Amino acid sequence: MRVRSAAILPMEDGLALIHRTNNKITGMTDYYTFPGGGVEAEETLEQTIIREIKEELGVDIEVIEKLYELDNKEIGQMEYFFLCKYISGKLGTGDGPEFSGDPKYSNRGNYIPKIVERENIENINLLPSQIKAKLVEDIKKGRF
């Protein structure tokens, strides 16, 4: 089973997300995901998210706490979602393979780092939907 670590990263007046377009593998043309990725050998969940956020967003973060987890049996993946704090860096300067022209990613479409205002989270196609529902509930409670 694949293990993935992802960030819930408040920035400015919203949350930093990855806008995905034209994904030929899934056939999905327009959706958002939480930035993050797979745990590599010898990494903790926290180390993974720090590395992935630097690669995908180009920013440095501090991991605050684990908020949610999702056992996604449909795709054979366990996902952990952490509240993170922005420390430094410029959003959109990530240099991970998604942004480097790596041919392995050519069918995966575009990865566009974006800040989505909190009040708009409910109106976007944010995956996984189970975590979106929990996040929207927490936003309404004033947690973020």
PyRosetta script that sets phi, psi and omega in degrees:
from pyrosetta import init, pose_from_sequence

init()
pose = pose_from_sequence("MRVRSAAILPMEDGLALIHRTNNKITGMTDYYTFPGGGVEAEETLEQTIIREIKEELGVDIEVIEKLYELDNKEIGQMEYFFLCKYISGKLGTGDGPEFSGDPKYSNRGNYIPKIVERENIENINLLPSQIKAKLVEDIKKGRF")
pose.set_psi(1, 132.2)
pose.set_omega(1, 177.8)
pose.set_phi(2, -75.1)
pose.set_psi(2, 141.7)
pose.set_omega(2, 176.6)
pose.set_phi(3, -115.7)
pose.set_psi(3, 128.5)
pose.set_omega(3, -178.0)
pose.set_phi(4, -123.7)
pose.set_psi(4, 140.4)
pose.set_omega(4, 177.8)
pose.set_phi(5, -117.7)
pose.set_psi(5, 132.1)
pose.set_omega(5, -175.4)
pose.set_phi(6, -134.9)
pose.set_psi(6, 156.8)
pose.set_omega(6, -176.8)
pose.set_phi(7, -107.1)
pose.set_psi(7, 140.9)
pose.set_omega(7, 164.0)
pose.set_phi(8, -108.8)
pose.set_psi(8, 104.7)
pose.set_omega(8, -168.3)
pose.set_phi(9, -119.3)
pose.set_psi(9, 97.5)
pose.set_omega(9, 174.4)
pose.set_phi(10, -65.4)
pose.set_psi(10, 132.1)
pose.set_omega(10, 175.7)
pose.set_phi(11, -145.5)
pose.set_psi(11, 137.9)
pose.set_omega(11, 179.5)
pose.set_phi(12, 51.7)
pose.set_psi(12, -123.6)
pose.set_omega(12, -179.0)
pose.set_phi(13, -103.2)
pose.set_psi(13, 22.2)
pose.set_omega(13, -176.8)
pose.set_phi(14, -155.2)
pose.set_psi(14, -151.4)
pose.set_omega(14, 179.0)
pose.set_phi(15, -124.7)
pose.set_psi(15, 140.1)
pose.set_omega(15, 176.9)
pose.set_phi(16, -79.4)
pose.set_psi(16, 122.7)
pose.set_omega(16, -179.8)
pose.set_phi(17, -132.3)
pose.set_psi(17, 170.7)
pose.set_omega(17, 173.8)
pose.set_phi(18, -107.8)
pose.set_psi(18, 119.4)
pose.set_omega(18, 175.4)
pose.set_phi(19, -86.9)
pose.set_psi(19, 119.8)
pose.set_omega(19, -178.6)
pose.set_phi(20, -106.2)
pose.set_psi(20, 132.4)
pose.set_omega(20, 177.0)
pose.set_phi(21, -133.7)
pose.set_psi(21, 150.6)
pose.set_omega(21, 172.9)
pose.set_phi(22, 55.5)
pose.set_psi(22, 44.4)
pose.set_omega(22, 177.6)
pose.set_phi(23, -77.9)
pose.set_psi(23, 106.1)
pose.set_omega(23, -177.0)
pose.set_phi(24, -74.9)
pose.set_psi(24, -22.5)
pose.set_omega(24, 179.5)
pose.set_phi(25, -70.2)
pose.set_psi(25, -47.3)
pose.set_omega(25, -178.5)
pose.set_phi(26, -92.2)
pose.set_psi(26, -18.1)
pose.set_omega(26, -175.9)
pose.set_phi(27, 81.0)
pose.set_psi(27, 2.3)
pose.set_omega(27, -180.0)
pose.set_phi(28, -84.5)
pose.set_psi(28, 133.9)
pose.set_omega(28, -174.1)
pose.set_phi(29, -104.1)
pose.set_psi(29, -18.2)
pose.set_omega(29, -176.2)
pose.set_phi(30, -158.1)
pose.set_psi(30, 106.5)
pose.set_omega(30, 178.6)
pose.set_phi(31, -158.9)
pose.set_psi(31, 171.1)
pose.set_omega(31, 179.2)
pose.set_phi(32, -120.4)
pose.set_psi(32, 152.0)
pose.set_omega(32, 174.6)
pose.set_phi(33, -136.2)
pose.set_psi(33, 163.0)
pose.set_omega(33, 173.3)
pose.set_phi(34, -80.1)
pose.set_psi(34, 133.7)
pose.set_omega(34, 179.4)
pose.set_phi(35, -64.3)
pose.set_psi(35, 142.5)
pose.set_omega(35, -179.9)
pose.set_phi(36, 156.4)
pose.set_psi(36, -170.6)
pose.set_omega(36, -179.2)
pose.set_phi(37, -176.9)
pose.set_psi(37, -171.5)
pose.set_omega(37, -174.8)
pose.set_phi(38, -74.1)
pose.set_psi(38, 144.3)
pose.set_omega(38, 176.8)
pose.set_phi(39, -72.2)
pose.set_psi(39, 129.9)
pose.set_omega(39, 176.6)
pose.set_phi(40, -96.5)
pose.set_psi(40, 163.8)
pose.set_omega(40, -177.3)
pose.set_phi(41, -49.9)
pose.set_psi(41, 135.5)
pose.set_omega(41, 175.5)
pose.set_phi(42, 70.4)
pose.set_psi(42, 6.8)
pose.set_omega(42, 178.3)
pose.set_phi(43, -94.9)
pose.set_psi(43, 147.1)
pose.set_omega(43, 168.4)
pose.set_phi(44, -85.6)
pose.set_psi(44, 167.7)
pose.set_omega(44, 176.2)
pose.set_phi(45, -59.2)
pose.set_psi(45, -40.0)
pose.set_omega(45, -179.1)
pose.set_phi(46, -67.7)
pose.set_psi(46, -42.3)
pose.set_omega(46, 177.3)
pose.set_phi(47, -62.8)
pose.set_psi(47, -38.3)
pose.set_omega(47, 178.6)
pose.set_phi(48, -60.5)
pose.set_psi(48, -47.4)
pose.set_omega(48, -175.6)
pose.set_phi(49, -68.7)
pose.set_psi(49, -35.8)
pose.set_omega(49, 176.8)
pose.set_phi(50, -62.9)
pose.set_psi(50, -44.7)
pose.set_omega(50, 179.6)
pose.set_phi(51, -65.5)
pose.set_psi(51, -47.9)
pose.set_omega(51, -176.6)
pose.set_phi(52, -63.7)
pose.set_psi(52, -39.6)
pose.set_omega(52, -179.6)
pose.set_phi(53, -67.1)
pose.set_psi(53, -36.7)
pose.set_omega(53, 176.1)
pose.set_phi(54, -64.8)
pose.set_psi(54, -43.7)
pose.set_omega(54, -179.6)
pose.set_phi(55, -67.2)
pose.set_psi(55, -43.3)
pose.set_omega(55, -172.9)
pose.set_phi(56, -86.5)
pose.set_psi(56, -37.2)
pose.set_omega(56, -175.2)
pose.set_phi(57, -109.5)
pose.set_psi(57, -22.2)
pose.set_omega(57, -177.9)
pose.set_phi(58, 82.0)
pose.set_psi(58, 17.0)
pose.set_omega(58, -178.9)
pose.set_phi(59, -121.6)
pose.set_psi(59, 158.1)
pose.set_omega(59, 175.3)
pose.set_phi(60, -97.7)
pose.set_psi(60, 141.9)
pose.set_omega(60, -177.6)
pose.set_phi(61, -134.3)
pose.set_psi(61, 167.5)
pose.set_omega(61, 169.4)
pose.set_phi(62, -119.9)
pose.set_psi(62, 133.6)
pose.set_omega(62, 177.2)
pose.set_phi(63, -83.0)
pose.set_psi(63, 126.3)
pose.set_omega(63, -177.1)
pose.set_phi(64, -95.4)
pose.set_psi(64, -57.4)
pose.set_omega(64, -178.8)
pose.set_phi(65, -164.1)
pose.set_psi(65, 154.8)
pose.set_omega(65, 174.4)
pose.set_phi(66, -77.3)
pose.set_psi(66, 129.9)
pose.set_omega(66, -179.8)
pose.set_phi(67, -103.4)
pose.set_psi(67, -46.4)
pose.set_omega(67, -172.9)
pose.set_phi(68, -139.8)
pose.set_psi(68, 159.1)
pose.set_omega(68, 168.4)
pose.set_phi(69, -142.0)
pose.set_psi(69, 152.6)
pose.set_omega(69, -176.4)
pose.set_phi(70, -140.1)
pose.set_psi(70, 120.3)
pose.set_omega(70, 174.4)
pose.set_phi(71, -90.7)
pose.set_psi(71, 95.9)
pose.set_omega(71, -174.6)
pose.set_phi(72, -93.1)
pose.set_psi(72, 80.9)
pose.set_omega(72, -176.2)
pose.set_phi(73, -63.3)
pose.set_psi(73, -28.6)
pose.set_omega(73, -179.2)
pose.set_phi(74, -57.4)
pose.set_psi(74, -37.0)
pose.set_omega(74, -178.6)
pose.set_phi(75, -114.3)
pose.set_psi(75, 8.2)
pose.set_omega(75, 177.8)
pose.set_phi(76, 65.3)
pose.set_psi(76, 47.2)
pose.set_omega(76, -175.0)
pose.set_phi(77, -140.5)
pose.set_psi(77, 134.7)
pose.set_omega(77, 171.9)
pose.set_phi(78, -103.0)
pose.set_psi(78, 126.8)
pose.set_omega(78, -176.2)
pose.set_phi(79, -120.5)
pose.set_psi(79, 138.2)
pose.set_omega(79, 178.3)
pose.set_phi(80, -121.7)
pose.set_psi(80, 133.1)
pose.set_omega(80, -175.6)
pose.set_phi(81, -117.9)
pose.set_psi(81, 122.3)
pose.set_omega(81, -175.5)
pose.set_phi(82, -113.7)
pose.set_psi(82, 137.3)
pose.set_omega(82, 168.1)
pose.set_phi(83, -72.9)
pose.set_psi(83, 129.0)
pose.set_omega(83, -178.5)
pose.set_phi(84, -126.4)
pose.set_psi(84, 159.9)
pose.set_omega(84, 178.9)
pose.set_phi(85, -117.5)
pose.set_psi(85, 129.1)
pose.set_omega(85, 175.8)
pose.set_phi(86, -65.8)
pose.set_psi(86, 133.2)
pose.set_omega(86, 178.3)
pose.set_phi(87, -110.5)
pose.set_psi(87, -54.4)
pose.set_omega(87, -177.9)
pose.set_phi(88, -164.5)
pose.set_psi(88, 170.6)
pose.set_omega(88, 177.0)
pose.set_phi(89, 106.8)
pose.set_psi(89, 168.6)
pose.set_omega(89, -178.4)
pose.set_phi(90, -108.5)
pose.set_psi(90, 121.0)
pose.set_omega(90, 178.7)
pose.set_phi(91, -56.9)
pose.set_psi(91, 133.4)
pose.set_omega(91, 177.0)
pose.set_phi(92, 97.2)
pose.set_psi(92, 7.8)
pose.set_omega(92, -179.8)
pose.set_phi(93, -106.3)
pose.set_psi(93, 16.8)
pose.set_omega(93, 179.4)
pose.set_phi(94, -61.0)
pose.set_psi(94, 148.3)
pose.set_omega(94, -178.0)
pose.set_phi(95, -124.5)
pose.set_psi(95, 24.6)
pose.set_omega(95, 178.5)
pose.set_phi(96, -67.3)
pose.set_psi(96, 171.0)
pose.set_omega(96, -177.0)
pose.set_phi(97, -59.5)
pose.set_psi(97, -23.7)
pose.set_omega(97, 178.3)
pose.set_phi(98, -63.3)
pose.set_psi(98, -25.0)
pose.set_omega(98, -173.7)
pose.set_phi(99, -110.9)
pose.set_psi(99, -0.9)
pose.set_omega(99, -171.8)
pose.set_phi(100, -100.5)
pose.set_psi(100, 3.1)
pose.set_omega(100, -177.8)
pose.set_phi(101, 81.9)
pose.set_psi(101, 13.2)
pose.set_omega(101, 178.2)
pose.set_phi(102, -57.2)
pose.set_psi(102, 121.7)
pose.set_omega(102, -177.7)
pose.set_phi(103, -59.0)
pose.set_psi(103, -24.7)
pose.set_omega(103, 178.0)
pose.set_phi(104, -61.0)
pose.set_psi(104, -22.6)
pose.set_omega(104, -177.1)
pose.set_phi(105, -103.6)
pose.set_psi(105, 3.2)
pose.set_omega(105, -173.7)
pose.set_phi(106, -62.5)
pose.set_psi(106, -31.1)
pose.set_omega(106, 179.5)
pose.set_phi(107, -89.6)
pose.set_psi(107, -2.0)
pose.set_omega(107, -176.2)
pose.set_phi(108, -89.9)
pose.set_psi(108, -0.7)
pose.set_omega(108, 176.8)
pose.set_phi(109, 80.1)
pose.set_psi(109, -160.0)
pose.set_omega(109, -175.9)
pose.set_phi(110, -95.9)
pose.set_psi(110, 144.0)
pose.set_omega(110, 174.6)
pose.set_phi(111, -116.7)
pose.set_psi(111, 111.8)
pose.set_omega(111, -175.0)
pose.set_phi(112, -121.9)
pose.set_psi(112, 108.2)
pose.set_omega(112, 177.2)
pose.set_phi(113, -65.8)
pose.set_psi(113, 133.1)
pose.set_omega(113, -178.1)
pose.set_phi(114, -146.2)
pose.set_psi(114, 151.3)
pose.set_omega(114, 169.6)
pose.set_phi(115, -101.7)
pose.set_psi(115, 122.2)
pose.set_omega(115, 179.6)
pose.set_phi(116, -107.4)
pose.set_psi(116, 125.9)
pose.set_omega(116, -179.6)
pose.set_phi(117, -59.4)
pose.set_psi(117, 142.6)
pose.set_omega(117, -176.7)
pose.set_phi(118, -51.6)
pose.set_psi(118, -43.9)
pose.set_omega(118, -176.3)
pose.set_phi(119, -69.6)
pose.set_psi(119, -12.5)
pose.set_omega(119, 178.5)
pose.set_phi(120, -97.2)
pose.set_psi(120, -8.5)
pose.set_omega(120, -178.5)
pose.set_phi(121, -56.7)
pose.set_psi(121, -40.6)
pose.set_omega(121, -178.3)
pose.set_phi(122, -62.6)
pose.set_psi(122, -25.5)
pose.set_omega(122, -173.4)
pose.set_phi(123, -96.8)
pose.set_psi(123, 0.5)
pose.set_omega(123, -179.3)
pose.set_phi(124, -106.7)
pose.set_psi(124, 161.7)
pose.set_omega(124, 175.8)
pose.set_phi(125, -85.8)
pose.set_psi(125, 87.7)
pose.set_omega(125, -178.1)
pose.set_phi(126, -103.6)
pose.set_psi(126, 125.8)
pose.set_omega(126, -178.4)
pose.set_phi(127, -114.5)
pose.set_psi(127, 146.9)
pose.set_omega(127, -1.4)
pose.set_phi(128, -74.3)
pose.set_psi(128, 144.4)
pose.set_omega(128, -174.6)
pose.set_phi(129, -63.9)
pose.set_psi(129, -30.7)
pose.set_omega(129, 179.5)
pose.set_phi(130, -64.0)
pose.set_psi(130, -38.4)
pose.set_omega(130, 180.0)
pose.set_phi(131, -76.9)
pose.set_psi(131, -36.7)
pose.set_omega(131, 175.9)
pose.set_phi(132, -55.9)
pose.set_psi(132, -45.3)
pose.set_omega(132, -178.3)
pose.set_phi(133, -60.4)
pose.set_psi(133, -43.2)
pose.set_omega(133, 178.3)
pose.set_phi(134, -65.8)
pose.set_psi(134, -41.0)
pose.set_omega(134, -179.9)
pose.set_phi(135, -64.1)
pose.set_psi(135, -46.3)
pose.set_omega(135, 179.4)
pose.set_phi(136, -60.0)
pose.set_psi(136, -41.7)
pose.set_omega(136, 178.3)
pose.set_phi(137, -61.8)
pose.set_psi(137, -43.6)
pose.set_omega(137, 179.5)
pose.set_phi(138, -67.8)
pose.set_psi(138, -34.7)
pose.set_omega(138, 176.4)
pose.set_phi(139, -63.8)
pose.set_psi(139, -44.5)
pose.set_omega(139, -179.9)
pose.set_phi(140, -63.4)
pose.set_psi(140, -29.2)
pose.set_omega(140, 178.0)
pose.set_phi(141, -81.2)
pose.set_psi(141, -5.2)
pose.set_omega(141, 178.6)
pose.set_phi(142, 85.3)
pose.set_psi(142, 15.5)
pose.set_omega(142, -178.7)
pose.set_phi(143, -69.3)
pose.set_psi(143, -30.1)
pose.set_omega(143, -178.8)
pose.set_phi(144, -121.0)
pose.dump_pdb("model.pdb")
